[in-house]
Amino acid sequence: MVDAVFYLVITIIQIVAELADVMLLSPDLRAAEKDLKELVADYHFLQEHGIHTVADLQANIERSKSELSALERERSDINNRIR
């Protein structure tokens, strides 16, 4: 569901951006048009990691947090050994 929403937003922004005679009236859509590359990168991230629902996204966030925490502990241990 999350990836489908991203894909819809990206597609809508691309279609509207291609129409030269249409001006984006919504400030949110104008901002999203500027961030289109970032949205596309986010969409590819979701696809590469198999994230399709909010639950999948939450699980990925928790997994990333635990990996980051482990790396921070490892860095701290290395820094302590260096001293």
DRENPA-3360 file (N, C-alpha, C; in nm, 2 decimals, always signed):
BEGIN
1 = MVDAVFYL = +0.08/-0.12/+0.00/+0.00/+0.00/+0.00/+0.09/+0.13/+0.00 ~ +0.19/+0.13/+0.08/+0.28/+0.24/+0.09/+0.35/+0.27/-0.04 ~ +0.40/+0.16/-0.10/+0.47/+0.17/-0.23/+0.37/+0.22/-0.34 ~ +0.25/+0.17/-0.33/+0.15/+0.22/-0.43/+0.12/+0.36/-0.42 ~ +0.11/+0.41/-0.30/+0.08/+0.56/-0.28/+0.20/+0.64/-0.33 ~ +0.32/+0.60/-0.30/+0.44/+0.67/-0.36/+0.43/+0.67/-0.51 ~ +0.40/+0.55/-0.57/+0.40/+0.54/-0.72/+0.29/+0.63/-0.77 ~ +0.18/+0.64/-0.71/+0.07/+0.73/-0.76/+0.11/+0.87/-0.75;
9 = VITIIQIV = +0.17/+0.91/-0.64/+0.21/+1.05/-0.62/+0.32/+1.09/-0.73 ~ +0.41/+1.00/-0.75/+0.52/+1.02/-0.85/+0.46/+1.04/-0.99 ~ +0.37/+0.95/-1.02/+0.31/+0.95/-1.15/+0.23/+1.08/-1.17 ~ +0.15/+1.11/-1.08/+0.07/+1.24/-1.09/+0.16/+1.36/-1.11 ~ +0.26/+1.37/-1.03/+0.35/+1.48/-1.04/+0.42/+1.48/-1.18 ~ +0.46/+1.37/-1.23/+0.53/+1.36/-1.36/+0.43/+1.40/-1.47 ~ +0.31/+1.36/-1.46/+0.21/+1.39/-1.56/+0.18/+1.54/-1.56 ~ +0.16/+1.60/-1.44/+0.13/+1.74/-1.43/+0.25/+1.82/-1.47;
17 = AELADVML = +0.37/+1.78/-1.44/+0.49/+1.85/-1.48/+0.50/+1.86/-1.63 ~ +0.46/+1.75/-1.70/+0.47/+1.74/-1.84/+0.37/+1.83/-1.92 ~ +0.27/+1.87/-1.85/+0.17/+1.95/-1.91/+0.21/+2.10/-1.89 ~ +0.26/+2.16/-2.00/+0.32/+2.29/-1.99/+0.21/+2.40/-1.96 ~ +0.09/+2.38/-2.01/-0.02/+2.48/-1.99/-0.09/+2.47/-1.85 ~ -0.05/+2.37/-1.77/-0.12/+2.35/-1.64/-0.02/+2.40/-1.53 ~ -0.07/+2.49/-1.45/+0.00/+2.54/-1.34/-0.04/+2.47/-1.21 ~ +0.06/+2.43/-1.14/+0.03/+2.36/-1.01/-0.03/+2.46/-0.91;
25 = LSPDLRAA = -0.15/+2.45/-0.87/-0.21/+2.54/-0.78/-0.19/+2.51/-0.64 ~ -0.17/+2.38/-0.61/-0.15/+2.34/-0.47/+0.00/+2.36/-0.43 ~ +0.02/+2.43/-0.32/+0.16/+2.45/-0.27/+0.22/+2.32/-0.24 ~ +0.15/+2.22/-0.19/+0.20/+2.09/-0.16/+0.25/+2.02/-0.29 ~ +0.17/+2.03/-0.40/+0.21/+1.97/-0.53/+0.34/+2.04/-0.59 ~ +0.34/+2.17/-0.57/+0.46/+2.25/-0.62/+0.59/+2.20/-0.54 ~ +0.57/+2.19/-0.41/+0.69/+2.14/-0.33/+0.72/+2.00/-0.37 ~ +0.62/+1.91/-0.39/+0.65/+1.77/-0.43/+0.72/+1.76/-0.57;
33 = EKDLKELV = +0.68/+1.85/-0.66/+0.74/+1.85/-0.79/+0.89/+1.88/-0.78 ~ +0.93/+1.97/-0.69/+1.07/+2.00/-0.66/+1.14/+1.88/-0.60 ~ +1.07/+1.81/-0.52/+1.13/+1.69/-0.45/+1.11/+1.56/-0.53 ~ +1.08/+1.57/-0.66/+1.04/+1.45/-0.73/+1.16/+1.35/-0.73 ~ +1.28/+1.39/-0.75/+1.39/+1.30/-0.75/+1.40/+1.23/-0.61 ~ +1.38/+1.30/-0.51/+1.38/+1.23/-0.37/+1.27/+1.13/-0.36 ~ +1.15/+1.17/-0.41/+1.04/+1.08/-0.40/+1.07/+0.95/-0.48 ~ +1.13/+0.97/-0.60/+1.16/+0.85/-0.68/+1.26/+0.76/-0.61;
41 = ADYHFLQE = +1.36/+0.82/-0.55/+1.46/+0.75/-0.47/+1.40/+0.67/-0.36 ~ +1.30/+0.74/-0.29/+1.23/+0.68/-0.18/+1.15/+0.56/-0.23 ~ +1.09/+0.57/-0.34/+1.01/+0.47/-0.40/+1.10/+0.35/-0.43 ~ +1.21/+0.37/-0.49/+1.30/+0.26/-0.53/+1.35/+0.19/-0.40 ~ +1.38/+0.27/-0.29/+1.41/+0.21/-0.17/+1.31/+0.12/-0.12 ~ +1.18/+0.16/-0.12/+1.07/+0.08/-0.08/+1.06/-0.05/-0.16 ~ +1.08/-0.04/-0.29/+1.08/-0.16/-0.38/+1.19/-0.25/-0.35 ~ +1.31/-0.20/-0.34/+1.43/-0.28/-0.31/+1.43/-0.36/-0.18;
49 = HGIHTVAD = +1.36/-0.30/-0.08/+1.35/-0.36/+0.05/+1.22/-0.44/+0.07 ~ +1.14/-0.44/-0.03/+1.01/-0.52/-0.02/+0.91/-0.46/+0.08 ~ +0.91/-0.33/+0.09/+0.82/-0.26/+0.18/+0.70/-0.22/+0.11 ~ +0.59/-0.28/+0.15/+0.46/-0.26/+0.08/+0.35/-0.20/+0.18 ~ +0.37/-0.22/+0.31/+0.27/-0.17/+0.40/+0.34/-0.09/+0.51 ~ +0.26/-0.02/+0.59/+0.31/+0.06/+0.70/+0.38/-0.03/+0.80 ~ +0.33/-0.15/+0.82/+0.39/-0.25/+0.91/+0.53/-0.29/+0.86 ~ +0.54/-0.31/+0.73/+0.67/-0.34/+0.67/+0.77/-0.22/+0.70;
57 = LQANIERS = +0.72/-0.10/+0.68/+0.80/+0.02/+0.70/+0.85/+0.03/+0.84 ~ +0.76/+0.01/+0.94/+0.79/+0.01/+1.08/+0.89/-0.09/+1.11 ~ +0.88/-0.21/+1.06/+0.98/-0.32/+1.08/+1.11/-0.28/+1.03 ~ +1.12/-0.22/+0.91/+1.24/-0.17/+0.85/+1.31/-0.07/+0.94 ~ +1.23/+0.02/+0.99/+1.28/+0.13/+1.08/+1.34/+0.07/+1.20 ~ +1.27/-0.02/+1.26/+1.32/-0.09/+1.39/+1.45/-0.16/+1.36 ~ +1.45/-0.24/+1.25/+1.57/-0.31/+1.21/+1.69/-0.22/+1.19 ~ +1.66/-0.10/+1.12/+1.77/+0.00/+1.10/+1.82/+0.06/+1.23;
65 = KSELSALE = +1.72/+0.08/+1.32/+1.76/+0.14/+1.45/+1.85/+0.04/+1.53 ~ +1.82/-0.09/+1.52/+1.90/-0.18/+1.60/+2.04/-0.20/+1.53 ~ +2.04/-0.20/+1.40/+2.17/-0.20/+1.33/+2.26/-0.08/+1.36 ~ +2.19/+0.04/+1.36/+2.26/+0.16/+1.40/+2.32/+0.16/+1.54 ~ +2.24/+0.11/+1.63/+2.28/+0.10/+1.77/+2.40/+0.00/+1.78 ~ +2.39/-0.11/+1.71/+2.51/-0.20/+1.72/+2.63/-0.14/+1.66 ~ +2.62/-0.07/+1.55/+2.74/+0.00/+1.49/+2.79/+0.11/+1.59 ~ +2.70/+0.18/+1.66/+2.75/+0.28/+1.75/+2.82/+0.22/+1.87;
73 = RERSDINN = +2.77/+0.10/+1.92/+2.84/+0.03/+2.02/+2.98/-0.01/+1.98 ~ +2.99/-0.06/+1.85/+3.11/-0.11/+1.80/+3.21/+0.01/+1.79 ~ +3.16/+0.12/+1.74/+3.25/+0.24/+1.73/+3.30/+0.28/+1.86 ~ +3.21/+0.28/+1.96/+3.25/+0.32/+2.10/+3.36/+0.22/+2.15 ~ +3.34/+0.09/+2.13/+3.44/-0.01/+2.17/+3.57/+0.02/+2.11 ~ +3.57/+0.05/+1.98/+3.70/+0.08/+1.90/+3.76/+0.20/+1.96 ~ +3.68/+0.30/+1.98/+3.74/+0.43/+2.04/+3.80/+0.41/+2.17 ~ +3.74/+0.32/+2.25/+3.79/+0.29/+2.39/+3.92/+0.21/+2.38;
81 = RIR = +3.93/+0.12/+2.28/+4.06/+0.05/+2.26/+4.17/+0.14/+2.21 ~ +4.13/+0.24/+2.13/+4.23/+0.33/+2.08/+4.29/+0.41/+2.19 ~ +4.21/+0.45/+2.29/+4.26/+0.53/+2.40/+4.35/+0.45/+2.48;
% end
